[in-house]
Amino acid sequence: MSYSDQAAGSRRIATIAGVAIIHGLLGFAFVTRMATSFVHDVTRTLVTSNVPIDPPPPPDTTPPPEQTAAAASHSSVITVVEPRVPSPAASNTVFVDLAPAPPITLPVPRVDVAPPPPSPPLPSKANGVRAIGNRGAWITTDDYPAAALRAEDEGVTGITVQVGTDGRVTSCAAATSSGSSALDSATCRLYQRRARFEPARDDTGAAVAARYDDRVRWQLPR
């Protein structure tokens, strides 16, 4: 081995040794500082102290006035205390007779109701007297009075008859004369015997008595 190789190896060892020493010093310093900090933290102890509490006040030992007076005179004193009976208090209640209250009358509610509309009028059933059958057959030339034939009386007799609710003639009167009493009386007599009518009726349809006017012509047979 040459000298130069030995010199280079020595420097390398020295360098490595220096670096190791430096690392060792740094590690020692780091460990020492941590230990110091840990010891410093551990040495911080918790300090406690007791807070004084105020003592309670002493009990009141002062004797009552009666005992103090008795002790001062050095004699036995018997005190008789009369029981206090409460007197009846004056009554403040005032009785008032109240009259019964009058009944309250409420107004009757008014309800205006419109009247219902009027119902439509019913159709009227009123009608007049109507002849039943052939009026010309009630009096014929065969009914000509004999006295009128002998006297050759002719003429028109106007009559007014009253028709009852049964349709029969109840009365007859000559309204206008033919000039012959025989012809006038024959007309009423034959009408009361033969005439038949449908009675008149009112608005409701009930049969009512009514008047019927007619005329009869008397003419001699040729």
N, CA, C and O of each residue as an XYZ file, in Angstrom:
888
protein
N       0.866     -1.192      0.000
C       0.000      0.000      0.000
C       0.887      1.221      0.000
O       1.902      1.272      0.695
N       0.502      2.183     -0.770
C       1.330      3.384     -0.903
C       0.985      4.350      0.217
O      -0.005      4.179      0.929
N       1.816      5.358      0.355
C       1.639      6.360      1.404
C       0.419      7.206      1.155
O      -0.269      7.642      2.077
N       0.180      7.418     -0.072
C      -0.997      8.270     -0.392
C      -2.289      7.578     -0.033
O      -3.239      8.228      0.404
N      -2.342      6.287     -0.206
C      -3.537      5.547      0.156
C      -3.747      5.563      1.654
O      -4.874      5.677      2.136
N      -2.613      5.442      2.412
C      -2.741      5.483      3.867
C      -3.206      6.831      4.348
O      -4.025      6.932      5.262
N      -2.674      7.876      3.722
C      -3.057      9.241      4.144
C      -4.532      9.477      3.865
O      -5.227     10.062      4.695
N      -5.021      9.038      2.722
C      -6.439      9.222      2.384
C      -7.319      8.432      3.334
O      -8.390      8.902      3.718
N      -6.881      7.227      3.724
C      -7.695      6.424      4.658
C      -7.721      7.051      6.028
O      -8.744      6.990      6.710
N      -6.631      7.650      6.450
C      -6.616      8.293      7.766
C      -7.557      9.469      7.812
O      -8.274      9.666      8.793
N      -7.556     10.273      6.723
C      -8.450     11.458      6.682
C      -9.923     11.023      6.678
O     -10.772     11.685      7.276
N     -10.214      9.915      6.004
C     -11.613      9.456      5.939
C     -12.074      9.024      7.311
O     -13.201      9.317      7.710
N     -11.190      8.309      8.060
C     -11.529      7.867      9.414
C     -11.726      9.049     10.320
O     -12.641      9.081     11.143
N     -10.836     10.042     10.156
C     -10.937     11.223     11.008
C     -12.221     11.971     10.720
O     -12.884     12.480     11.623
N     -12.558     12.026      9.443
C     -13.810     12.734      9.069
C     -15.007     12.016      9.651
O     -15.894     12.643     10.229
N     -15.035     10.678      9.498
C     -16.156      9.908     10.021
C     -16.252     10.057     11.526
O     -17.344     10.191     12.078
N     -15.103     10.034     12.188
C     -15.090     10.166     13.639
C     -15.613     11.526     14.042
O     -16.353     11.646     15.018
N     -15.218     12.597     13.267
C     -15.704     13.959     13.609
C     -17.206     14.068     13.448
O     -17.913     14.663     14.263
N     -17.656     13.475     12.376
C     -19.121     13.537     12.159
C     -19.848     12.780     13.263
O     -20.886     13.239     13.741
N     -19.325     11.633     13.674
C     -19.962     10.867     14.732
C     -19.972     11.625     16.027
O     -20.958     11.601     16.764
N     -18.843     12.321     16.319
C     -18.787     13.107     17.565
C     -19.821     14.222     17.550
O     -20.522     14.477     18.529
N     -19.885     14.889     16.369
C     -20.881     15.989     16.268
C     -22.285     15.468     16.498
O     -23.053     16.073     17.246
N     -22.642     14.333     15.857
C     -23.970     13.741     16.041
C     -24.187     13.350     17.479
O     -25.291     13.504     18.002
N     -23.152     12.845     18.135
C     -23.308     12.470     19.525
C     -23.565     13.666     20.399
O     -24.395     13.624     21.308
N     -22.822     14.774     20.110
C     -23.049     15.997     20.906
C     -24.459     16.537     20.709
O     -25.126     16.953     21.657
N     -24.896     16.520     19.445
C     -26.250     17.031     19.169
C     -27.295     16.170     19.874
O     -28.267     16.685     20.428
N     -27.083     14.846     19.846
C     -28.049     13.968     20.507
C     -28.034     14.151     21.999
O     -29.085     14.119     22.639
N     -26.830     14.347     22.582
C     -26.750     14.560     24.019
C     -27.445     15.860     24.414
O     -28.163     15.941     25.410
N     -27.194     16.887     23.570
C     -27.835     18.185     23.881
C     -29.351     18.087     23.761
O     -30.066     18.670     24.576
N     -29.843     17.381     22.791
C     -31.299     17.245     22.588
C     -31.929     16.488     23.740
O     -32.974     16.881     24.259
N     -31.266     15.365     24.147
C     -31.794     14.564     25.244
C     -31.719     15.326     26.542
O     -32.634     15.232     27.360
N     -30.689     16.054     26.752
C     -30.528     16.826     27.997
C     -31.586     17.906     28.095
O     -32.164     18.131     29.159
N     -31.835     18.571     26.978
C     -32.858     19.647     26.976
C     -34.247     19.095     27.234
O     -35.037     19.701     27.958
N     -34.553     17.922     26.633
C     -35.865     17.315     26.865
C     -36.019     16.905     28.307
O     -37.088     17.092     28.889
N     -34.983     16.352     28.898
C     -35.048     15.941     30.300
C     -35.244     17.140     31.191
O     -36.009     17.092     32.154
N     -34.534     18.245     30.863
C     -34.688     19.460     31.685
C     -36.107     20.001     31.609
O     -36.694     20.408     32.611
N     -36.650     19.994     30.374
C     -38.030     20.494     30.217
C     -39.018     19.606     30.929
O     -39.977     20.098     31.523
N     -38.800     18.293     30.881
C     -39.714     17.368     31.534
C     -39.650     17.525     33.034
O     -40.680     17.545     33.709
N     -38.412     17.640     33.571
C     -38.264     17.843     35.012
C     -38.875     19.147     35.417
O     -39.507     19.234     36.470
N     -38.699     20.187     34.592
C     -39.284     21.490     34.917
C     -40.799     21.444     34.950
O     -41.434     22.081     35.791
N     -41.397     20.654     33.991
C     -42.849     20.530     33.984
C     -43.356     19.714     35.150
O     -44.416     20.008     35.703
N     -42.614     18.696     35.528
C     -43.053     17.841     36.605
C     -42.988     18.550     37.930
O     -43.811     18.292     38.809
N     -42.015     19.453     38.098
C     -41.833     20.124     39.386
C     -42.889     21.169     39.638
O     -42.884     21.781     40.706
N     -43.829     21.415     38.677
C     -44.914     22.374     38.924
C     -45.994     21.676     39.748
O     -46.806     20.936     39.193
N     -46.018     21.899     41.057
C     -46.965     21.248     41.957
C     -48.190     22.122     42.126
O     -48.134     23.339     41.950
N     -49.310     21.477     42.475
C     -50.591     22.148     42.702
C     -50.650     22.584     44.148
O     -50.555     21.759     45.057
N     -50.807     23.878     44.362
C     -50.841     24.466     45.699
C     -52.283     24.763     46.032
O     -52.933     25.464     45.257
N     -52.834     24.272     47.143
C     -54.190     24.536     47.599
C     -54.146     25.238     48.926
O     -53.174     25.131     49.674
N     -55.220     25.965     49.215
C     -55.316     26.682     50.490
C     -56.751     26.641     50.967
O     -57.663     26.584     50.143
N     -56.987     26.669     52.279
C     -58.310     26.639     52.889
C     -58.823     28.057     53.042
O     -58.118     28.943     53.526
N     -60.108     28.264     52.606
C     -60.747     29.587     52.757
C     -61.420     29.616     54.108
O     -62.259     28.757     54.379
N     -61.098     30.549     54.958
C     -61.718     30.579     56.301
C     -63.205     30.863     56.190
O     -63.619     31.679     55.367
N     -64.032     30.188     57.024
C     -65.479     30.351     57.077
C     -65.822     31.137     58.325
O     -65.326     30.839     59.412
N     -66.697     32.173     58.163
C     -67.096     32.994     59.311
C     -67.851     32.141     60.303
O     -68.785     31.441     59.911
N     -67.481     32.169     61.586
C     -68.186     31.355     62.597
C     -69.581     31.897     62.807
O     -69.776     33.102     62.650
N     -70.580     31.073     63.157
C     -71.947     31.529     63.407
C     -71.999     32.420     64.639
O     -71.181     32.270     65.547
N     -72.966     33.362     64.681
C     -73.058     34.251     65.850
C     -73.416     33.444     67.084
O     -74.101     32.426     66.986
N     -72.955     33.893     68.246
C     -73.252     33.167     69.501
C     -74.732     33.239     69.794
O     -75.374     34.224     69.430
N     -75.296     32.243     70.430
C     -76.723     32.248     70.778
C     -77.032     33.361     71.759
O     -76.220     33.729     72.608
N     -78.265     33.891     71.602
C     -78.694     34.979     72.475
C     -79.066     34.397     73.827
O     -80.071     33.700     73.969
N     -78.225     34.703     74.829
C     -78.433     34.177     76.179
C     -79.049     35.199     77.094
O     -79.079     35.004     78.309
N     -79.544     36.290     76.536
C     -80.137     37.320     77.397
C     -81.441     36.795     77.951
O     -82.310     36.400     77.174
N     -81.617     36.773     79.252
C     -82.859     36.250     79.817
C     -83.992     37.189     79.525
O     -83.755     38.374     79.291
N     -85.250     36.696     79.529
C     -86.402     37.570     79.310
C     -86.521     38.585     80.420
O     -85.967     38.407     81.504
N     -87.259     39.670     80.139
C     -87.363     40.736     81.151
C     -87.912     40.235     82.471
O     -87.447     40.710     83.507
N     -88.855     39.322     82.521
C     -89.418     38.844     83.773
C     -88.355     38.176     84.624
O     -88.273     38.407     85.830
N     -87.511     37.315     83.963
C     -86.465     36.638     84.711
C     -85.420     37.608     85.216
O     -84.884     37.438     86.311
N     -85.125     38.637     84.414
C     -84.104     39.629     84.836
C     -84.574     40.376     86.063
O     -83.804     40.599     86.997
N     -85.870     40.773     86.060
C     -86.389     41.493     87.230
C     -86.408     40.607     88.452
O     -86.135     41.073     89.559
N     -86.725     39.336     88.273
C     -86.751     38.416     89.409
C     -85.381     38.188     89.974
O     -85.196     38.123     91.190
N     -84.391     38.062     89.060
C     -83.016     37.848     89.528
C     -82.493     39.062     90.255
O     -81.739     38.927     91.219
N     -82.883     40.269     89.807
C     -82.375     41.502     90.439
C     -82.934     41.652     91.834
O     -82.212     42.130     92.709
N     -84.148     41.284     92.095
C     -84.744     41.437     93.419
C     -84.475     40.240     94.335
O     -84.798     40.279     95.522
N     -83.892     39.192     93.787
C     -83.582     37.979     94.542
C     -84.791     37.468     95.284
O     -84.664     36.975     96.404
N     -85.979     37.578     94.675
C     -87.187     37.071     95.321
C     -87.995     36.293     94.295
O     -87.912     36.515     93.087
N     -88.775     35.377     94.835
C     -89.607     34.564     93.952
C     -90.856     35.344     93.616
O     -91.613     35.735     94.505
N     -91.065     35.566     92.371
C     -92.221     36.312     91.897
C     -93.031     35.391     91.011
O     -92.531     34.809     90.049
N     -94.323     35.276     91.376
C     -95.225     34.474     90.558
C     -96.069     35.407     89.736
O     -96.825     36.219     90.268
N     -95.940     35.290     88.494
C     -96.695     36.165     87.594
C     -97.884     35.389     87.061
O     -97.747     34.352     86.412
N     -99.072     35.940     87.365
C    -100.312     35.326     86.888
C    -100.736     36.050     85.630
O    -101.008     37.250     85.640
N    -100.784     35.341     84.615
C    -101.170     35.923     83.312
C    -102.594     35.503     83.027
O    -102.876     34.322     82.822
N    -103.496     36.480     83.016
C    -104.888     36.182     82.703
C    -105.020     35.809     81.231
O    -104.459     36.455     80.346
N    -105.767     34.766     81.008
C    -105.950     34.411     79.577
C    -106.733     35.488     78.857
O    -107.737     36.003     79.348
N    -106.264     35.790     77.740
C    -106.896     36.813     76.915
C    -107.976     36.159     76.059
O    -107.710     35.379     75.145
N    -109.204     36.520     76.406
C    -110.342     35.990     75.646
C    -110.692     37.004     74.569
O    -111.030     38.150     74.865
N    -110.611     36.583     73.356
C    -110.913     37.576     72.304
C    -112.362     38.002     72.392
O    -113.275     37.177     72.395
N    -112.552     39.296     72.462
C    -113.911     39.852     72.483
C    -114.519     39.744     71.100
O    -113.843     39.869     70.079
N    -115.819     39.508     71.106
C    -116.451     39.411     69.767
C    -116.318     40.696     68.993
O    -116.690     41.774     69.456
N    -115.802     40.559     67.858
C    -115.604     41.750     67.025
C    -116.952     42.254     66.539
O    -117.892     41.500     66.287
N    -116.985     43.535     66.428
C    -118.221     44.151     65.928
C    -118.487     43.680     64.504
O    -117.619     43.700     63.631
N    -119.704     43.265     64.322
C    -120.057     42.764     63.002
C    -120.204     43.922     62.031
O    -120.913     44.892     62.298
N    -119.529     43.805     60.915
C    -119.626     44.825     59.870
C    -120.594     44.426     58.774
O    -120.674     45.072     57.729
N    -121.355     43.316     59.034
C    -122.283     42.845     58.011
C    -123.569     43.642     58.092
O    -124.172     43.757     59.160
N    -123.975     44.174     57.002
C    -125.207     44.953     56.912
C    -126.192     44.164     56.073
O    -125.920     43.839     54.917
N    -127.332     43.858     56.658
C    -128.349     43.097     55.954
C    -129.304     44.062     55.262
O    -129.873     44.955     55.891
N    -129.463     43.871     53.998
C    -130.330     44.730     53.200
C    -131.365     43.844     52.528
O    -131.027     42.883     51.838
N    -132.638     44.182     52.740
C    -133.714     43.447     52.083
C    -133.832     43.937     50.644
O    -134.139     45.099     50.378
N    -133.579     43.024     49.746
C    -133.635     43.367     48.331
C    -134.995     42.974     47.776
O    -135.467     41.853     47.962
N    -135.601     43.919     47.099
C    -136.871     43.622     46.438
C    -136.612     42.739     45.232
O    -135.578     42.886     44.580
N    -137.514     41.833     44.919
C    -137.289     40.969     43.734
C    -137.170     41.814     42.469
O    -137.934     42.752     42.242
N    -136.203     41.449     41.675
C    -135.989     42.186     40.427
C    -137.150     41.964     39.481
O    -137.643     40.845     39.341
N    -137.581     43.016     38.840
C    -138.699     42.839     37.883
C    -138.278     41.944     36.743
O    -137.117     41.964     36.334
N    -139.199     41.164     36.226
C    -138.835     40.287     35.091
C    -138.437     41.104     33.884
O    -138.991     42.163     33.591
N    -137.472     40.574     33.214
C    -136.976     41.242     32.000
C    -137.820     40.779     30.825
O    -137.887     39.593     30.500
N    -138.445     41.732     30.217
C    -139.283     41.437     29.054
C    -138.506     41.757     27.792
O    -138.187     42.912     27.510
N    -138.217     40.736     27.062
C    -137.487     40.926     25.820
C    -138.463     41.226     24.689
O    -139.544     40.640     24.631
N    -138.100     42.112     23.813
C    -139.004     42.401     22.688
C    -139.154     41.188     21.788
O    -138.200     40.462     21.507
N    -140.357     41.005     21.359
C    -140.630     39.881     20.459
C    -140.061     40.213     19.090
O    -140.394     41.245     18.507
N    -139.210     39.347     18.580
C    -138.645     39.643     17.250
C    -139.729     39.678     16.197
O    -140.637     38.847     16.179
N    -139.617     40.625     15.353
C    -140.609     40.785     14.304
C    -140.045     40.237     13.003
O    -138.948     40.588     12.569
N    -140.806     39.400     12.425
C    -140.403     38.807     11.148
C    -141.480     39.156     10.133
O    -142.624     38.715     10.239
N    -141.105     39.933      9.176
C    -142.040     40.310      8.122
C    -142.029     39.230      7.046
O    -141.027     38.994      6.372
N    -143.140     38.610      6.921
C    -143.269     37.545      5.922
C    -144.152     38.068      4.802
O    -145.289     38.484      5.025
N    -143.623     38.038      3.633
C    -144.390     38.510      2.489
C    -145.560     37.565      2.241
O    -145.394     36.346      2.278
N    -146.729     38.115      1.991
C    -147.875     37.228      1.729
C    -147.656     36.444      0.449
O    -147.029     36.933     -0.491
N    -148.170     35.244      0.419
C    -147.991     34.442     -0.804
C    -148.727     35.082     -1.964
O    -149.747     35.745     -1.775
N    -148.225     34.890     -3.124
C    -148.908     35.466     -4.286
C    -150.297     34.869     -4.433
O    -150.506     33.687     -4.161
N    -151.228     35.676     -4.856
C    -152.594     35.137     -4.998
C    -152.645     34.038     -6.042
O    -152.024     34.101     -7.103
N    -153.407     33.046     -5.687
C    -153.550     31.935     -6.627
C    -154.371     32.378     -7.832
O    -155.276     33.203     -7.702
N    -154.066     31.852     -8.964
C    -154.819     32.255    -10.158
C    -156.291     31.860    -10.014
O    -156.598     30.796     -9.477
N    -157.170     32.685    -10.476
C    -158.599     32.369    -10.339
C    -158.965     31.124    -11.134
O    -158.481     30.885    -12.241
N    -159.839     30.348    -10.519
C    -160.299     29.139    -11.195
C    -161.254     29.519    -12.332
O    -161.977     30.512    -12.243
N    -161.246     28.740    -13.366
C    -162.180     29.048    -14.461
C    -163.630     28.950    -13.987
O    -164.013     28.014    -13.285
N    -164.404     29.917    -14.380
C    -165.796     29.963    -13.945
C    -166.608     28.853    -14.623
O    -166.431     28.551    -15.803
N    -167.504     28.261    -13.827
C    -168.397     27.218    -14.336
C    -169.839     27.717    -14.447
O    -170.785     26.937    -14.555
N    -169.970     29.029    -14.416
C    -171.324     29.586    -14.454
C    -171.918     29.463    -15.859
O    -171.227     29.611    -16.867
N    -173.238     29.186    -15.884
C    -173.973     29.187    -17.148
C    -175.450     29.463    -16.850
O    -175.905     29.355    -15.712
N    -176.150     29.806    -17.866
C    -177.568     30.118    -17.705
C    -178.453     28.902    -17.909
O    -177.993     27.783    -18.136
N    -179.736     29.175    -17.818
C    -180.716     28.107    -18.006
C    -180.746     27.695    -19.474
O    -180.750     28.544    -20.366
N    -180.767     26.390    -19.715
C    -180.822     25.883    -21.085
C    -181.978     24.902    -21.217
O    -182.198     24.046    -20.360
N    -182.706     25.051    -22.312
C    -183.854     24.170    -22.560
C    -183.387     22.782    -22.953
O    -182.399     22.625    -23.670
N    -184.106     21.780    -22.477
C    -183.806     20.396    -22.815
C    -184.855     19.917    -23.838
O    -186.062     19.993    -23.609
N    -184.345     19.430    -24.956
C    -185.269     18.929    -25.973
C    -185.688     20.032    -26.948
O    -185.082     21.102    -27.008
N    -186.748     19.733    -27.709
C    -187.248     20.639    -28.747
C    -188.298     21.584    -28.149
O    -189.373     21.136    -27.751
N    -188.005     22.846    -28.085
C    -188.948     23.812    -27.545
C    -190.243     23.880    -28.386
O    -191.325     24.098    -27.840
N    -190.131     23.695    -29.688
C    -191.316     23.771    -30.556
C    -192.339     22.683    -30.283
O    -193.499     22.830    -30.668
N    -191.951     21.614    -29.641
C    -192.872     20.511    -29.354
C    -193.621     20.719    -28.052
O    -194.543     19.967    -27.736
N    -193.222     21.757    -27.277
C    -193.897     21.962    -25.998
C    -195.341     22.492    -26.219
O    -196.246     22.156    -25.455
N    -195.547     23.325    -27.274
C    -196.871     23.881    -27.612
C    -197.083     23.700    -29.118
O    -196.247     24.105    -29.926
N    -198.218     23.083    -29.485
C    -198.558     22.872    -30.902
C    -199.956     23.474    -31.194
O    -200.630     23.995    -30.306
N    -200.348     23.379    -32.461
C    -201.675     23.897    -32.834
C    -202.804     23.103    -32.194
O    -203.929     23.590    -32.073
N    -202.493     21.869    -31.783
C    -203.512     21.065    -31.109
C    -203.861     21.658    -29.743
O    -204.902     21.358    -29.158
N    -202.935     22.526    -29.246
C    -203.135     23.113    -27.920
C    -203.874     24.462    -28.002
O    -203.977     25.166    -26.997
N    -204.393     24.830    -29.200
C    -205.026     26.129    -29.362
C    -206.289     26.143    -28.496
O    -207.119     25.240    -28.597
N    -206.435     27.154    -27.653
C    -207.642     27.197    -26.800
C    -208.920     27.327    -27.661
O    -208.915     28.033    -28.669
N    -210.006     26.648    -27.261
C    -211.269     26.677    -28.026
C    -211.848     28.074    -28.051
O    -212.402     28.491    -29.068
N    -211.735     28.805    -26.963
C    -212.281     30.164    -26.913
C    -211.549     31.064    -27.886
O    -212.159     31.921    -28.526
N    -210.217     30.871    -28.004
C    -209.433     31.691    -28.920
C    -209.747     31.325    -30.361
O    -209.722     32.174    -31.252
N    -210.052     30.012    -30.585
C    -210.390     29.611    -31.940
C    -211.715     30.264    -32.353
O    -211.850     30.774    -33.465
N    -212.687     30.237    -31.436
C    -213.979     30.819    -31.780
C    -213.839     32.327    -31.995
O    -214.508     32.910    -32.848
N    -212.972     32.940    -31.217
C    -212.788     34.383    -31.358
C    -211.748     34.711    -32.407
O    -211.493     35.879    -32.701
N    -211.142     33.664    -32.977
C    -210.085     33.840    -33.980
C    -208.971     34.788    -33.454
O    -208.529     35.715    -34.133
N    -208.561     34.501    -32.235
C    -207.473     35.312    -31.626
C    -206.102     34.760    -32.062
O    -205.889     33.549    -32.102
N    -205.231     35.635    -32.368
C    -203.830     35.319    -32.705
C    -202.931     36.350    -32.002
O    -203.386     37.399    -31.544
N    -201.647     36.008    -31.937
C    -200.692     36.944    -31.357
C    -199.478     36.234    -30.737
O    -199.365     35.009    -30.772
N    -198.575     37.048    -30.170
C    -197.324     36.535    -29.544
C    -197.381     36.856    -28.054
O    -197.561     38.005    -27.651
N    -197.227     35.835    -27.268
C    -197.196     35.994    -25.804
C    -195.738     35.876    -25.314
O    -195.075     34.859    -25.517
N    -195.276     36.939    -24.671
C    -193.941     36.883    -24.043
C    -194.051     36.490    -22.585
O    -194.820     37.105    -21.846
N    -193.320     35.502    -22.153
C    -193.442     35.007    -20.781
C    -192.074     35.049    -20.075
O    -191.019     35.043    -20.709
N    -192.141     35.093    -18.740
C    -190.946     34.984    -17.875
C    -191.221     33.868    -16.887
O    -192.183     33.926    -16.121
N    -190.372     32.853    -16.907
C    -190.549     31.720    -16.002
C    -189.362     31.636    -15.038
O    -188.250     32.046    -15.371
N    -189.612     31.104    -13.851
C    -188.564     30.841    -12.865
C    -188.274     29.344    -12.860
O    -189.169     28.520    -12.668
N    -187.011     29.016    -13.075
C    -186.583     27.612    -13.148
C    -185.828     27.289    -11.862
O    -184.896     27.999    -11.483
N    -186.236     26.215    -11.198
C    -185.589     25.808     -9.951
C    -184.297     25.033    -10.184
O    -183.901     24.812    -11.328
N    -183.642     24.623     -9.105
C    -182.368     23.890     -9.192
C    -182.551     22.505     -9.793
O    -181.581     21.872    -10.210
N    -183.825     22.020     -9.838
C    -184.077     20.719    -10.448
C    -184.445     20.827    -11.924
O    -184.700     19.814    -12.576
N    -184.475     22.083    -12.470
C    -184.764     22.278    -13.883
C    -186.230     22.395    -14.206
O    -186.583     22.469    -15.383
N    -187.102     22.414    -13.220
C    -188.536     22.533    -13.464
C    -188.985     23.994    -13.272
O    -188.374     24.748    -12.515
N    -190.058     24.372    -13.970
C    -190.604     25.719    -13.880
C    -191.376     25.832    -12.581
O    -192.280     25.041    -12.316
N    -191.022     26.808    -11.778
C    -191.704     27.021    -10.493
C    -192.764     28.109    -10.586
O    -193.697     28.127     -9.784
N    -192.636     29.016    -11.551
C    -193.633     30.084    -11.724
C    -193.545     30.610    -13.145
O    -192.524     30.467    -13.817
N    -194.650     31.230    -13.595
C    -194.683     31.781    -14.952
C    -195.565     33.026    -14.950
O    -196.576     33.082    -14.249
N    -195.175     34.016    -15.736
C    -195.953     35.257    -15.852
C    -195.800     35.783    -17.268
O    -194.730     35.689    -17.869
N    -196.915     36.350    -17.805
C    -196.897     36.928    -19.156
C    -196.226     38.288    -19.090
O    -196.782     39.219    -18.505
N    -195.054     38.423    -19.670
C    -194.344     39.698    -19.695
C    -194.961     40.640    -20.711
O    -195.115     41.835    -20.458
N    -195.315     40.084    -21.870
C    -196.026     40.856    -22.907
C    -197.226     40.034    -23.349
O    -197.102     38.835    -23.599
N    -198.371     40.662    -23.446
C    -199.606     39.950    -23.789
C    -199.797     39.873    -25.302
O    -199.380     40.755    -26.053
N    -200.435     38.800    -25.714
C    -200.798     38.616    -27.126
C    -202.095     39.362    -27.489
O    -202.465     39.456    -28.660
N    -202.757     39.874    -26.487
C    -204.047     40.518    -26.683
C    -205.192     39.614    -26.347
O    -206.352     40.024    -26.360
N    -204.852     38.333    -26.033
C    -205.888     37.366    -25.693
C    -205.509     36.731    -24.368
O    -204.450     36.117    -24.240
N    -206.373     36.883    -23.397
C    -206.100     36.284    -22.097
C    -206.109     34.768    -22.165
O    -205.409     34.104    -21.401
N    -206.894     34.224    -23.071
C    -206.926     32.772    -23.224
C    -205.588     32.263    -23.729
O    -205.101     31.238    -23.252
N    -204.977     32.963    -24.693
C    -203.669     32.553    -25.229
C    -202.566     32.740    -24.172
O    -201.682     31.892    -24.048
N    -202.614     33.826    -23.425
C    -201.570     34.084    -22.413
C    -201.602     33.028    -21.306
O    -200.560     32.500    -20.915
N    -202.811     32.720    -20.800
C    -202.914     31.728    -19.719
C    -202.552     30.332    -20.213
O    -201.961     29.541    -19.479
N    -202.914     30.031    -21.480
C    -202.562     28.720    -22.025
C    -201.050     28.576    -22.149
O    -200.508     27.497    -21.913
N    -200.375     29.643    -22.515
C    -198.901     29.572    -22.661
C    -198.247     29.217    -21.338
O    -197.431     28.295    -21.300
N    -198.563     29.898    -20.262
C    -197.935     29.610    -18.954
C    -198.308     28.215    -18.460
O    -197.469     27.503    -17.908
N    -199.591     27.819    -18.663
C    -200.020     26.502    -18.191
C    -199.255     25.387    -18.886
O    -198.829     24.429    -18.241
N    -199.079     25.505    -20.205
C    -198.365     24.462    -20.953
C    -196.862     24.454    -20.620
O    -196.246     23.390    -20.558
N    -196.286     25.624    -20.409
C    -194.855     25.669    -20.052
C    -194.620     25.001    -18.711
O    -193.668     24.231    -18.582
N    -195.421     25.253    -17.738
C    -195.215     24.640    -16.432
C    -195.399     23.121    -16.490
O    -194.804     22.394    -15.696
N    -196.209     22.648    -17.414
C    -196.467     21.215    -17.517
C    -195.404     20.486    -18.334
O    -195.031     19.364    -17.993
N    -194.908     21.108    -19.410
C    -194.076     20.367    -20.357
C    -192.599     20.812    -20.417
O    -191.716     20.031    -20.771
N    -192.366     22.036    -20.078
C    -191.000     22.545    -20.271
C    -190.018     21.876    -19.285
O    -190.325     21.683    -18.108
N    -188.843     21.535    -19.804
C    -187.750     20.999    -18.964
C    -186.458     21.767    -19.276
O    -186.167     22.075    -20.432
N    -185.699     22.064    -18.227
C    -184.499     22.910    -18.398
C    -183.287     22.303    -17.661
O    -183.410     21.555    -16.690
N    -182.162     22.662    -18.168
C    -180.891     22.452    -17.432
C    -180.722     23.670    -16.546
O    -180.623     24.788    -17.051
N    -180.687     23.477    -15.216
C    -180.664     24.643    -14.327
C    -179.398     25.476    -14.529
O    -178.377     24.998    -15.024
N    -179.508     26.695    -14.138
C    -178.346     27.581    -14.177
C    -177.352     27.171    -13.087
O    -177.730     26.536    -12.103
N    -176.087     27.537    -13.267
C    -175.034     27.197    -12.307
C    -174.167     28.426    -12.044
O    -174.015     29.300    -12.898
N    -173.595     28.468    -10.814
C    -172.732     29.596    -10.450
C    -171.302     29.312    -10.881
O    -171.043     28.373    -11.634
N    -170.356     30.152    -10.383
C    -168.950     30.012    -10.803
C    -168.361     28.674    -10.379
O    -167.477     28.141    -11.049
N    -168.852     28.129     -9.262
C    -168.308     26.856     -8.791
C    -168.978     25.661     -9.432
O    -168.537     24.529     -9.237
N    -170.050     25.894    -10.207
C    -170.741     24.789    -10.850
C    -171.944     24.289    -10.098
O    -172.550     23.296    -10.501
N    -172.322     24.969     -8.977
C    -173.491     24.537     -8.216
C    -174.755     25.039     -8.903
O    -174.779     26.147     -9.438
N    -175.816     24.210     -8.886
C    -177.097     24.581     -9.507
C    -177.763     25.673     -8.690
O    -177.803     25.612     -7.462
N    -178.279     26.662     -9.382
C    -178.967     27.783     -8.740
C    -180.267     28.047     -9.511
O    -180.383     27.715    -10.691
N    -181.249     28.657     -8.811
C    -182.507     29.062     -9.462
C    -182.246     30.269    -10.353
O    -181.437     31.136    -10.023
N    -182.927     30.315    -11.464
C    -182.702     31.412    -12.402
C    -183.976     31.681    -13.202
O    -184.938     30.914    -13.168
N    -183.942     32.799    -13.919
C    -185.087     33.202    -14.739
C    -184.843     32.825    -16.194
O    -183.717     32.814    -16.692
N    -185.978     32.511    -16.857
C    -185.883     32.166    -18.279
C    -187.004     32.918    -19.010
O    -188.172     32.858    -18.627
N    -186.613     33.613    -20.054
C    -187.576     34.387    -20.882
C    -187.794     33.681    -22.221
O    -186.865     33.149    -22.827
N    -189.046     33.695    -22.657
C    -189.351     33.051    -23.931
C    -190.561     33.765    -24.569
O    -191.250     34.564    -23.935
N    -190.777     33.440    -25.833
C    -191.918     33.989    -26.589
C    -192.608     32.856    -27.374
O    -191.960     31.971    -27.932
N    -193.910     32.922    -27.392
C    -194.698     31.901    -28.104
C    -195.650     32.631    -29.077
O    -196.386     33.539    -28.689
N    -195.608     32.211    -30.326
C    -196.508     32.794    -31.353
C    -197.722     31.873    -31.518
O    -197.598     30.681    -31.803
N    -198.881     32.466    -31.329
C    -200.129     31.746    -31.570
C    -200.704     32.180    -32.936
O    -200.942     33.360    -33.195
N    -200.911     31.166    -33.789
C    -201.439     31.446    -35.133
C    -202.514     30.398    -35.498
O    -202.310     29.194    -35.340
N    -203.653     30.894    -35.986
C    -204.749     29.989    -36.318
C    -204.323     29.019    -37.425
O    -203.607     29.411    -38.347
N    -204.751     27.778    -37.342
C    -204.397     26.817    -38.398
C    -205.096     27.208    -39.715
O    -206.235     27.675    -39.701
N    -204.416     27.014    -40.833
C    -204.990     27.343    -42.136
C    -205.444     26.077    -42.825
O    -205.959     26.133    -43.942
